[in-house]
Amino acid sequence: MQQYDLLIIGGGPAGSTLAYSLRNAGLKIGILDKQAFPRQKICAGWVTPQVMRMLNIDLDDYALRNTLQKINGFKISMLGQQQVESSFPGEPVSYGIRRIEFDDYLLQRCGAELILNEAFKKMQSIEDGWQVNDDYAAKLVVGAGGHYCPVARAIGSKGVSELAVVAQEAEFEMSAQQKQSCTIKEAVPELFFTPDLMGYGWVFRKGDYLNIGLGREDKNKLSGHVQQFCDYLVAQGKIPADITAKYNGHAYLLYNHALREMVADHVLLIGDSAGLAYPQSGEGIRPAVESAILAARVIGTCNGDYSKEKLQAYNDLMQQRFGERQPEPDLMERLPMPVKRLFASQLMKTRWFTKKVVTEKWFLQSQQTPLPAIEE
Ligand SMILES: Cc1cc2nc3c(=O)[nH]c(=O)nc-3n(C[C@H](O)[C@H](O)[C@H](O)COP(=O)(O)OP(=O)(O)OC[C@H]3O[C@@H](n4cnc5c(N)ncnc54)[C@H](O)[C@@H]3O)c2cc1C
């Protein structure tokens, strides 16, 4: 039986950030992931400079071997309406990464013992912790397995009436001919909100790669919506007509609509496992990283006591940082849907709303001071 202080289930950004934050804490840490790395992860792959700073990533070093697309603007519209472009000259306001590279980079440097290509199957309570599968014992099991995290399920934390965002996406390397017929500018991703206000589609060019996707907080007929969106992009002359890449699906929870408990005895959930994505953008990497940093702070003060009472401090920190779950609807949310749609379609035509609200507030989270960077 392998003994660990912490066994983290899932080697995505949440899991690797937690291990990296605690690499000098004198704890024996393992990360178990069902996949071998590098592995593909369905994601548009934009991250803000704040995330890179919190993670202490040396951008020049990262860009030596990995795609790092600088972003200096966004084109935003309601699907079918005129697009409005916002520019941010100077330093990039966001970066395009490929998750197959980004997640591997974070995992390989995190300092934990890696147990890859092995799925979490079960956990049983033992004295002072849990036994995971038949081979591992841990004083603290951390659920970092993403939206379908088996640890969240094992502690009964997955809410029965969870309202998830479901999304489909394709990322592929364009041929020389496809590159010529793609009119998307590399530094300017394009976002298209659906007129029913249930979600948005995006198209994003990262060097030779094109990423196209659409997510909705409504799982009905998702493939049909994705198909319509792609047909629209082709008709507008934005993407090549001969795309054969397969669209894959995944889901995530928006923080304010999630119901998941984040702590139990000797168990803690971070990242998508806890359901943390930002409500308007669905950005989940920053909340995953921030939850891992906050979890590391609490674990560092536990002195090996991982009882639910002790771990409650993590819940408190998360609430201070991300606010209350299931808040009362604000004035805009209380408006009848037809009125809301009318408002939204008018606002999406204005430069002020698309730049100040959609881009800066929702997508760049520029009002939210980042947490201090993880120490070298
Ligand atoms: C279509 C789409 C587009 C998105 N675009 C963006 C974006 O542009 N920017 C952004 O910030 N966020 C985006 N997100 C959200 C973002 O992908 C997630 O919030 C983020 O990946 C969460 O990180 P995580 O470490 O919590 O989980 P994940 O990255 O999902 O990692 C979970 C890990 O757990 C492992 N695992 C799962 N089950 C098991 C098991 N049974 N046993 C062992 N291991 C297991 C998986 O193999 C995986 O490696 C997007 C999401 C989707 C679906």
The ligand as a Gaussian input file, in Angstrom:
#p B3LYP/6-31G(d) Opt

LIG

0 1
 C      -15.733000      23.618000     -24.444000
 C      -15.065000      24.248000     -23.257000
 C      -14.300000      25.404000     -23.434000
 C      -13.664000      25.995000     -22.331000
 N      -12.882000      27.094000     -22.545000
 C      -12.230000      27.668000     -21.503000
 C      -11.334000      28.751000     -21.707000
 O      -11.092000      29.183000     -22.836000
 N      -10.730000      29.306000     -20.610000
 C      -10.952000      28.846000     -19.353000
 O      -10.399000      29.396000     -18.398000
 N      -11.785000      27.784000     -19.131000
 C      -12.399000      27.172000     -20.166000
 N      -13.185000      26.070000     -19.962000
 C      -13.288000      25.531000     -18.600000
 C      -11.996000      24.777000     -18.248000
 O      -11.715000      23.822000     -19.226000
 C      -12.121000      24.067000     -16.893000
 O      -12.685000      24.961000     -15.962000
 C      -10.774000      23.585000     -16.381000
 O      -10.260000      22.591000     -17.208000
 C      -10.911000      23.044000     -14.956000
 O       -9.691000      22.475000     -14.558000
 P       -9.677000      21.234000     -13.533000
 O       -8.241000      20.972000     -13.239000
 O      -10.614000      21.488000     -12.429000
 O      -10.307000      20.007000     -14.343000
 P       -9.853000      19.325000     -15.712000
 O       -9.009000      20.220000     -16.498000
 O      -11.110000      18.799000     -16.306000
 O       -8.940000      18.094000     -15.260000
 C       -9.511000      16.965000     -14.627000
 C       -8.544000      15.809000     -14.716000
 O       -9.120000      14.725000     -13.961000
 C       -8.910000      13.516000     -14.643000
 N       -9.946000      12.552000     -14.236000
 C      -11.279000      12.632000     -14.475000
 N      -11.910000      11.525000     -14.004000
 C      -10.943000      10.750000     -13.447000
 C      -10.961000       9.465000     -12.803000
 N      -12.088000       8.750000     -12.672000
 N       -9.778000       8.956000     -12.341000
 C       -8.606000       9.662000     -12.493000
 N       -8.550000      10.853000     -13.112000
 C       -9.703000      11.407000     -13.576000
 C       -9.000000      13.900000     -16.112000
 O       -8.311000      12.956000     -16.941000
 C       -8.338000      15.283000     -16.129000
 O       -6.962000      15.213000     -16.445000
 C      -13.821000      25.452000     -21.026000
 C      -14.595000      24.290000     -20.858000
 C      -15.201000      23.686000     -21.955000
 C      -16.015000      22.435000     -21.748000

